[in-house]
Amino acid sequence: MSEELDVAAMIERFRERAKAVRNRGLPPVEGAERKKFVEQARLDYQDFAMLGDAQGELEDGVLHLRVDLRPDPGARPDPS
């Protein structure tokens, strides 16, 4: 990693990926393959959305991502 990493842009790309997974159509598969596809899409969305909600910073070449997993958005600190 270099100091040139745009952390905000990276996080925005994760938000975009989460939206893309959410809006992705289901291919014509049936049975066990369909179940596997749906489960993978669920996990992909979860992972991308979680990282898309992260607060991030690059400090001394180390990327720090902070993800608030509390279920109550009102309990979260103001991101500004």
C-alpha positions as CSV (number, residue, x, y, z in Angstrom):
1,M,0.0,0.0,0.0
2,S,1.2,3.5,-0.7
3,E,0.2,6.8,0.8
4,E,-1.7,7.4,-2.5
5,L,-4.5,5.1,-1.5
6,D,-7.8,7.0,-1.6
7,V,-9.6,5.3,1.3
8,A,-12.8,7.2,0.8
9,A,-12.9,6.1,-2.8
10,M,-12.2,2.5,-1.8
11,I,-15.1,2.5,0.7
12,E,-17.4,4.0,-2.0
13,R,-16.4,1.1,-4.3
14,F,-17.6,-1.3,-1.6
15,R,-20.9,0.6,-1.3
16,E,-21.3,0.3,-5.1
17,R,-20.5,-3.4,-5.0
18,A,-23.1,-4.0,-2.3
19,K,-25.7,-2.2,-4.5
20,A,-24.7,-4.3,-7.5
21,V,-25.1,-7.5,-5.6
22,R,-28.5,-6.4,-4.2
23,N,-29.7,-5.6,-7.7
24,R,-28.1,-8.7,-9.4
25,G,-30.6,-11.0,-11.2
26,L,-30.9,-14.6,-10.4
27,P,-29.5,-16.9,-13.2
28,P,-31.6,-19.8,-14.4
29,V,-30.4,-22.4,-11.9
30,E,-32.4,-24.8,-9.9
31,G,-32.2,-26.8,-6.7
32,A,-28.9,-27.0,-4.8
33,E,-27.1,-24.7,-7.3
34,R,-29.8,-22.0,-6.8
35,K,-29.5,-22.3,-3.0
36,K,-25.7,-21.9,-3.2
37,F,-26.0,-18.9,-5.5
38,V,-28.5,-17.2,-3.2
39,E,-26.4,-17.8,-0.2
40,Q,-23.2,-16.5,-1.9
41,A,-25.1,-13.4,-2.9
42,R,-26.2,-12.9,0.7
43,L,-22.7,-13.2,2.0
44,D,-21.3,-10.9,-0.8
45,Y,-23.9,-8.3,0.0
46,Q,-23.2,-8.5,3.8
47,D,-19.4,-8.2,3.3
48,F,-19.5,-5.4,0.8
49,A,-22.2,-3.4,2.8
50,M,-20.2,-3.8,6.0
51,L,-17.0,-2.4,4.4
52,G,-19.1,0.2,2.6
53,D,-20.2,1.5,6.1
54,A,-16.6,1.6,7.4
55,Q,-14.7,4.6,8.6
56,G,-11.2,4.3,7.2
57,E,-7.8,5.9,7.4
58,L,-4.3,5.2,6.2
59,E,-1.8,5.8,8.9
60,D,1.9,5.1,8.5
61,G,1.2,2.6,5.7
62,V,-1.4,0.7,7.7
63,L,-5.1,0.8,6.6
64,H,-7.4,1.0,9.5
65,L,-11.1,0.3,8.9
66,R,-13.6,0.8,11.8
67,V,-16.9,-0.9,11.3
68,D,-19.7,-0.2,13.8
69,L,-21.8,-3.4,14.1
70,R,-24.2,-2.1,16.7
71,P,-27.8,-2.8,15.6
72,D,-29.1,0.6,16.7
73,P,-28.0,3.3,14.3
74,G,-28.9,5.9,17.1
75,A,-26.2,4.4,19.3
76,R,-23.5,5.1,16.7
77,P,-21.3,8.2,16.9
78,D,-21.8,10.9,14.3
79,P,-19.4,10.0,11.4
80,S,-18.5,13.6,10.7
